[in-house]
Amino acid sequence: MKNIFVGNLDFAATETSLRSLFESYGTVDRVNLITDRDTGRFRGFAFVEMTDASQGDQAIAALNGRDLGGRALTINEAKPKSSGGGFGGASRQKRESRW
């Protein structure tokens, strides 16, 4: 399994368009377009999960920097979310215990 970050997307990008772009390199399990929590608007980046890691690597190598909709895509392996809760790395539980 390979989780891939796709950045600098045109705001008109869709799950279908991203899926078809990556499926030429292998099986796509999931496409997740990231939206703003408050407005629900697309934020210009997404995550694509591919079944086979080597196919994911091929897709990254082939598509990184490729022009799509007038924008050069930024594509790389997604990094795991950090466990820090923001605000200087303090977890939510620690922050709440101070009040």
N, C-alpha and C positions, 0 to 999 in steps of 0.2 A: 504494500500500500504506500502510495506517495501522495502527500498533501502539498499542493502547489499554490503559492501566492501569485495573484495576477493583479498588477497595479497599473495605474494611468489609463484606465478604461474610459472610453467615451460613455457619457451618461445615458446614451440610448442603448447600451449593451443589454442583452437579455440572456437568460439562462440557456435558451436554445442556441443562440449564436456562439456562446462560449463552449457549450457542449460539442457543437459541430466542429469548432476550431480544434479542440483537443482530441476528438475521436479519430482524427486521421492518424494519430500516433498510438492509439490503443483504447482500451475500455475505460470509460469514465463512469465512476460510481456515483459521484455527487458534484453538483455545482451550487455554491452558496454565494449569492450576491449580497454584499453587506449594505445595509440601509441604516440611516440615522434613526436612533431610538426615538427622538422627539418628533421629527417631521415625517419619517417613513420614506424619505427620498434616498435614492441610490447614492452611495458615497464614492463611487469610482474605483472600487476594488472588489475582488472576489477571491474565493478559494475553490480549487478544483481538486477532487480526490480521484486518483487513478489506481486501478487494481494492481497493476504490475509496476514495480519501482523502476525497472530499467526503461520501460516505455515512458514513464513520467520524466526520467532524466533526458530521454530523447526529445520529448515535447519542450522541456525547459530550454535545451540547447538550440532547438530550431526556432522557437517562438520569442525568446527574449530579444527585445529591441525591434521586433517586427512592427511595421506600421499597420494599425487597424483603426479605421475611422479618423485618420489624420493624427493619430497619437502613437508614439513609440511605446509599446508595451514593456512593462517591467515584470519579468517572470522569474521566480526562484523558488527553491524549496521553502515551504512555510516553516517558521520557527515555532516551537511550542510556546503556548501562553505562559508568561511568568506567573508565579504563584503570589507575587506581591499584589496588594490591593490598591496600589497607587498611593498618593499622599505620602511620599517619602518611603514607600515600601511597607508601611504598617498595614497589617491585615485589618479587615473590617471589625473582627472580633476585638482586636486590641484597641482600635479607635473607640468602639462603643463602650469598652470597659472603663474608659477615662471619664465618662459622663455619668 
